[in-house]
Amino acid sequence: MAAAGEFAALVPDGITPAQPALRWVIQQPGVTTVIPGARNPEQARQNAVAAQLAPLPDPVLAAGRELYDRRIRGQVHHRW
């Protein structure tokens, strides 16, 4: 949850934290698809907006990468 809070601080007004998080994943080298979960149709629609967002600027990509490396990589990266 701490990582989610840190990422949410990077999010511009007017979009959900999930949208730039999904956009960040979409922009990673080698990623060809992203299949997010959704609890209801509205959340699915909001998630779909991520593909329509403009590419995230380099400072946001770098901050997301740093956050991933610091908080998430050790817990999940070895699984693939």
KAGICOR-V952943 format. One record per residue. N is the residue number from 0. PSI is psi as a letter, one per 40 degrees, with the letter a starting at -180 (999 if undefined). Layout:
# KAGICOR-V952943
{{N,PSI} {N,PSI}}
This chain:
# KAGICOR-V952943
{{0,d} {1,d} {2,d} {3,d} {4,d} {5,d} {6,d} {7,d} {8,e} {9,e} {10,h} {11,i} {12,i} {13,e} {14,i} {15,i} {16,d} {17,d} {18,d} {19,d} {20,d} {21,d} {22,d} {23,d} {24,d} {25,d} {26,e} {27,h} {28,h} {29,e} {30,h} {31,e} {32,i} {33,h} {34,g} {35,i} {36,i} {37,i} {38,e} {39,i} {40,d} {41,d} {42,d} {43,d} {44,d} {45,d} {46,d} {47,d} {48,d} {49,d} {50,d} {51,e} {52,i} {53,i} {54,i} {55,i} {56,i} {57,d} {58,d} {59,d} {60,d} {61,d} {62,d} {63,d} {64,d} {65,d} {66,d} {67,d} {68,d} {69,d} {70,d} {71,d} {72,d} {73,d} {74,d} {75,d} {76,d} {77,e} {78,e} {79,999}}
